[in-house]
Amino acid sequence: MWFLPALLYAETHYRFPYFFSLLKKHEPEVIADTPHRLEPGRQLPVLILIKDAHLYPARLTQVFIDICQSNRVVKHLEHLKNPIELRDRFVWHIISLDVSGLDGWIDVDVSFTLERGGKSKTYHNDNHRTSSHKPLKVFLAKDPLPRFSDLYLGDPHTHSNFTDDQVEFGVPITPAVSLARAMGLSYFCVTDHSYDLDDHPESYLVNDPALSKWKAFQTEVDRLNSESEDFVVVRGEEVSCRNGEAENVHFLILGQREFIHGSGDGAERWLRTRSEHSIEDVLRLRTTNSVAFAAHAEEPVPFLQRLLLGRGIWNESDLGLDNITGMQIINGRLDKSFQEGYRAWTRLLLRGKKLSAIAGNDAHGNFNRFRQIGIPFISIKESSDQIFGKMRTGIFAGDRVSERSMLDALGKGTMIMTDGPVARLLARGAGVDPPHAGNIVQGETIAVDVEVMSTPEFGEISSLKVIVGRTGENSERTAFRFDGNQGFSLHKQVSVKQSASSYVRVEIWTSAPGSFDGRPHLCLTNPIWMYPPR
């Protein structure tokens, strides 16, 4: 199991028999987490997450929080008045902090004292050995996330505590909703691993034919959605399945109530890496009201995972199969794998494949800091990548948001990918109204309407490209391009003439200077398909 990637909160209690572990401690894992970004006017939720106290009972006797800005403590808070007995597998608590009067970057330092066996120890931000224990950095926004009234921003690839195995565990769904709301999100999709969802609730090393975890997951999503009218949790599953070369890839099946098995790369059966189903099998098994996206389709697979887990990537022949809704081309960062995914997506579009694209983070908690096992049983690795909600998919889902409306919009492709600015693409011809991305219009001349929004947080709009692809050609062309800072809103109308089946989409960049992190930010729309009149 040591060769598995740990992309969520680090599980430190497991080790191979007879192997030394520097990370294992006879106390529960305790992690402090916060959103990496806070919407204006919101209180800052600080999550205290405790795991495995059923194995290592303890008492939480003190919690202090320091908020610092410009190397100065601006608020000091004592949260815990009375000790808390820790006895359960998962314990969580949210502390809401008033940060009114502050904006920009702050550091949040959470110190806590654990008492076990008559001994007390004080930690900062987590109790992992070898971690940095540094304060959590939070950006307090002056402006809300840019959005349109019918655009809902969220993360379509996340994991919860229903993912829980030898190297990693996720955040419970209920506190995840609170932290996501504080960031300005309106939804997220919970896509736990198929090889975790069939485990026994009390042991990740034992499979459960009764699928108790899967059933509990469905019940929890139903409960949360029944309690909220303005936030949606979309149920999902990240299914391990075989690609056309019999390698294991991951498939996001959203909206599915019937479990699909997939255990080939879960390291539960030594040297037996063949998953139960192929991609084609999963497409047959998924229900008609679900949607199917290739997860992190072009992300490279490390050598040991290829060798020992049989993992591979999505090939274009796999992505070209019928009934695949789309592919995740952004996974946590705008890196080389994004560029590869972007190019693969556009090649498929030029072949006439109506394939939507999404952006997500594959986050397992990690709202502020990405913690994972570094060197197995020896060290913790930390980074600011693959943070919950950092890369977002915006869904145009109408006036009333629900799990069903979100799934319908995902199925049609009426969405954008962004880490900051947002765009609305309309193309008026003789087609549907409103003619959003994912729809079809007809006519020899198509009126393309583009509206873009940004804020000082993400930088001025510096580049806009209206891109047209003609089915059967080898490359796209730019029908309109604008470069040069144009403030934080832009509205352009472009006429596109075409005589064959084609599509139009938009790419927007902002300027790095002045943005909250000194980087440019991106928005990509999905295509509108254009056909000549009959």
N, C-alpha and C positions, 0 to 999 in steps of 0.2 A: 504493500500500500504506500510505501514511502515515495514512490515515483508519481503519485497522483498530484495534479495541481490543486492547491488549496486556495480557492478564490473567495473565501468568506472568513468569518471569525475562526481563529485557529483552535482546533481541538488538540489539547496538550496532554490529556490523560492517557491516550492510547500509545502503546509502544509494542514492538515485536517482543515475544517472550525471550528472555535472556539478553535482550539488547538494553544498553544504557540509554537513558533519556535525561538530558539536562533540563528539558522543558517540564517534565512531569513533577507536580507538587501535590502534597496531600492537603489540598484545599480547593474549594470550588474556583472555576474561572470567573473573574469579575472584569467587566469591560464597561467603560464609559464611552458613549457615542452621542454625537449631535449632528444635525443637518450641516452640510458644508456651506449652505446659503440660507438666509432667512428673509422671507417676504417682509416688507415694511408693515409696521403696526401689529406684528405678531409677537407673542412671547416665545422665548427660545426654549424648546424642549431638550432636556438633557436626559438621555436614557442610561440607566444603570441596569446592566444585564448580568445575571448570575446563573451559571450552568454547573450542573453536577453536584449541587449541595446535598442531593439524596445519597451520594457516595461519600461526601466529605462535609458533614454538617458543621456549620460555623455560625458566628454572630457578626452582623454588620453593626459596628458600634459608633462610627463617626463618618460623616460626609461633609466636606468643606468644598466650596467652589469659589475660585478666584477668577474674575474677569479682568483681563489686562488689555490695555491699548497703549501703543507707543511706549512699551516697556514700563508701564505704570499700572498698578492695581487700581481699578476704578470701582470695583464692587467685590466685597468679600461676604460670602453667605455661609452660614451654618445650617445645613438642612436637617440633619437627623437629631431629634430631641431624645428619642428613646431607642435602645438597641433593637434590631430586628433579627429574629431567629431564622436561619436559612436551612431548609430541610428538603426542598423540592428539586426536581430535575431542572426546571426552568423557573427562575424568579426574575421579574422585571419591575422597574419603577421609573416613572417619568417625573422629573423635577422641572417645573415651568419657571423660567427666569424673566423678570422684567428688565428689558434692555432698552427701554425708551430713552431717548436723548443721545443714543449712540448710533453711529453708522460707520461703514467701512469695515476694515479687518479688525477682529478681536481675537484674543487667545483665551480659551476656556480651560482652566486647569482644575480637574476634579481629583481631590485626594480623599481616600477612604481608608478606614481601619477595619481589618478583619481580626476576629478573635477565634482561635481554635486550639483546643487542648490546653487552655490556660495561658496561651501565648498570643500577644497582639502584634500585628504588623501593619504598617501604613504604606500605601501605594499611591501612585499618581497615574490616573487614566486607564490603567489595566494592571493586572498582577502577573503578567507573563515575564518569565526570565528572558533576558537578552533584548526585549523590546526597548524603544527609545523612552517611553513614558512621557513624551513631550506633550505640551498643551495642545488642545484641538483648535484648529484655525477655522473661524467662521466669518463669512462675509455678510454683514448686515446691509441689505440693499435699501437704497433710497426710493427706488422705483419698482413697481411690481414686474414680474416677468412679462415681456411683451406677448400679447395674445389678441385674438379676435373673439367676439362674443360667443361664437359657436365652435371655438377651437379649445380642445382639452389636452393639456400637456401632461406627459407621464412617462413611465419606464416600462416597456413591454417585456423585459427579461430580468426578473429578480428571483431570489430564493428566500425561503423562510426557514423556520426551525423544523419544518417537515423534511428538510434536508439536514441530516445529522448522521455523520459516519466517523470513520477512523481518523480523519484529518481536519474536518471542518464542520461547522454548524451555522445556521442562519438565525435571523431575527424573527421573533414571533410576529404574526401578521397585525395584531391589534396595535402595538406601539408603532409598527412601521407606518400605519395609516396616519398617526399623529405627527410623526416626523415628516412624512411626505407632504401633508397639508401645510406644515410650517414653511416648507420650501416653495410652496406655490403650485404644487402638482395637484391634478384632479383624478388621477388613476394610477394604478400599476398592475401588471400581470404577474401572478405568482406562478413560477415555472420550475417547480422542484424536480429533481432527478427521478426518473422512473426507477432506478436501482436503489433509491432511498425510500420512495413512497410505498414499496412493498415489504419494508422491514417491519419486524415486530416493534411495537412502541417502546418496549423496555430494553431492546438489544438490536443494535445496527448490524450484528453479525448473524442474525437469525431472520429468515424470511417468514412472512405471515400470510398464509393462504386466505385468511379472512379479510385481508386488505384493510385492517383497522385504521392505519394512518391515512390512507386515501379517503376513507369514508369520513374520518374526523376533519380532514381538510375541506371536503365538500360542504360539510355542515358549518364550519367556521366561515367560509366565504359567503354562504347563504345568510348567516346571521349578520355579518358585517354590512352586507349590501342592504339588508332589510332595515338596518338602523340608520342609514345615511341616504340623503337625497342629492347630495352634491359631491360625493366621492365614490368611486367605483373600484372594487377589487375584481379583476378578471381572473377566473380560474384557469389553470393551465398545467402542462406537464412537459418537461424536457425529456423526450424519449430517445434513448440510445438505440440506434438501428443501423443496418448495414447499407452502405452505398453500393454503387455498381461494381466496385472492386472488392466487395465483402469486408471493407473496413468500417469501423464504428464511427458514426457521425451523430450529431444531436439535432433533434427535430422539435421545434416549439409547436405544440398542439394546444390552441387556446379555445376555451369554451367547452371542453370535453368533460362529460360526467362519467364516462365509462373508461376504466383504467386500461392502458396499453403497456404491456410488459416490455422491458428492455434492460438487460443486465450485463451485456457483454463487456463493458469497460468499467464496471463497478468494483473490480478487484475482489469480488466475493467468491469467485471460483478460480483457483490458481491455474494459470495457463489455459483457461477455457474462456476465450474472448469473443466467441461468436454470439452476437445478440439474437434474440428470438425472432426478430422480424427484419425484413428489408424495408427500404423507403417505400416501395410499392405496396408492401403489406400494410404499413402504417396508414398510407393513403386510403386503403380499402377499409381499414378498421375504424378510422375516425368518423365521427357522426357528421351528418350534413350541415348541422348548425355550428360546427367548429371551423377554425381557420388554421392554416399550417404554414409556418415560416422556418426556413433553414436557419439554424442558430449559428452565429459567428462563422458564416459560411466559408470565408477565405482566410481564417486565422491559422497561422502555421502551427503544426503539431510537433512538439519536441521529440527527438529521436527515441528516448526511452518510452514515451507514451505510445509511439508507433510500434515499437518492438514488443512491449510487455502488455499493453492494453489493446493493441490492434486498432488504434485510432487513426483516422485519416481526415480528409477534407471533402467538402461537397464539390464534386466535379460538375462541369457545365452540362454533361449528359444527365446527371441526377437532377439538376435544377430545371432542366427542360421537360421533365415529366409533367403530364397533365395533372391538374387539381392541386398543384402547389401554389399557395397564395402568394408567397414572396420569400424574401431573404433578408437576414440581418446583415447589413454592410458596415455598420458602425458598432463597435463593441468597446465602450469605455474611453476611447481616445481616437484622435485623428492621426493614425499611424500608417505604416506600410500595409498592414492587413486591410485597413479601410480603403486605401488606394487600389489594392488588388480586388476587393469586393466591388468597389465602384466600377472598375473596368469590366469585371465579369457581368455585372448587372446591365451595363449599357450594351455589351455585346449581345446579351439575350434579348434586350428590348429591340435592337436592330434586326434580330431574327424574327420579330413579331410576337415574342413571348410576353404576354401581359403579366409581368411579375412585379409586385410591389416591393418596396424596400423600407426597412425600419431601422431605427437607432436605439440601442439599449446599452446596458452596462454589465449584465451577468453578475450583479451585485448580490452578496449574501449578507445583508446588513450593510456594514461599511458605508454609513452615511457620511462619514467625515474622513476616515483614514482606512486604507486597505491594509489589513493585517493578515498574514498567512504564514504557514510553515515555510521557512527558508531552507536551511540544511536540516534534513529530517532528524528529529529528536534533539537538535542542537541549537537552532536559532529561529527567531521570528524575523520575517521580512515585512517592511512597511513601504507604502507608496501612496500617491494621491490619484492613482488611476483606478478605473472600474468602481467609481463611487456612485452610490444609489442616486439616480436622477440627474447625473451630470450630463450625459447624452440623452436627449429626449425625442420621443415621437409625439408629434402633435396630431390629434385626430379631430377632423371636422365631423361632429356627430349631432348637429342640430341643437335645438333649444333645451331639450330634456335629456339628460345624460343617464344611462343605465348600462348594465353589463351587456344587454342585448344590442343597444344602439352602438356601443363601442365595437362589438364584434362585427356588426353589419358594416360599419365604416371601415374596419380593418380588412374585411373581406373584399370591399369595393376598391380599396386603395386610396381613399380620400384622406390622405395624411401627408405630413411633412416630417423631415428629420432636422434636428437643430441642437446646437449647444448655446443658443442665444437668440439671434434674430428670428422672426417668423415671416412667412409669406403666404398670401392667398393668390392662387392661380385660377383664373377663369378663362374659358375659351368659347366664345359665342359663335355658333353656326346654326345649323338646323337640328341640333341635338337636344339633349335634356336640359332642364333648367331647375336648379342652378348647375352649370357645367363645371363642377369641381374636378380636381385630379381624380383619376380612376374612371372617369366617364368617357363617353364617345361623342364627338361632334362631327357633323357632315357639312361640306361646302368647299368651294374652290378657294375662297378667301375666308380665313378664320380670324376673328378679332380677339386677340390675346390681351387680357387685362391682368396686370401684376400689381399687387399692393404689398409693401414691405414695411415692417416695423422693427425698430431696435430701441435701445435705451443707452444712456451713458455707461451703464454697467458693462455692456457688451461692445461698445464702440460704435462709431458712425458707419452708416452704410457706405462701403467703398467700391463694391463691385456687384454688378447685376448682369447675368447672362440669360437670355431666352434661347434655349437650345432645341433644335428640331432634329429628329432622327427619322429617316425614311426606311421603311421595311425593306430589307434585302441589301442595303448599302453597307459599306465597311466602317463608316465613321459618321458621327453626327456633325451638324453645322451650327454655327451661332447665328441666329436670325437677328439678334439685337444684343449689343454689349454696351454697358456703361461703366466707366471707371472714373473714380474721383469722389472724394467725400461729399455726401449729400445730406448730412444731418441724420436724423433718427426716423424719418418716415419718407416713403417714396412711392409714387403711383405712376406707372407707365402703361401705355396702351400701344400695342404693336400689331400690325396686320401680317399674317403669314399666308402666303399662297402655296398651294400644294395640289398635285394632280395624282397622287398615289397614297396608299395607306401609310401613315406616319404618326408621329407623336410630338408633343411639345412639353418641355419641363423647364424649370428655372433653378439656377444656382446663385446664391447670394453669399458674399463675404463682407465682414466688417473690418475696420482698421484696428490694428493692434494698439497704437498709442492712445492712451486714455481709457482703455477697457480695464475692468477690475483686476485682471491677471496679466495684462500686458501682452495678450495674444489676440490674433484675429479669430472671429467666430463665424460659423457656417450655418446656412439653411439650404436644404435641398427639397424640392417638391417632387412628388410622384408625377408621372406623366398623365396628360390628357391625350387620348387617342383620336386621331383625325382621319376621316375618310372622305374621298371625293363624292360628290352627289351621285346618286344612282341614275 
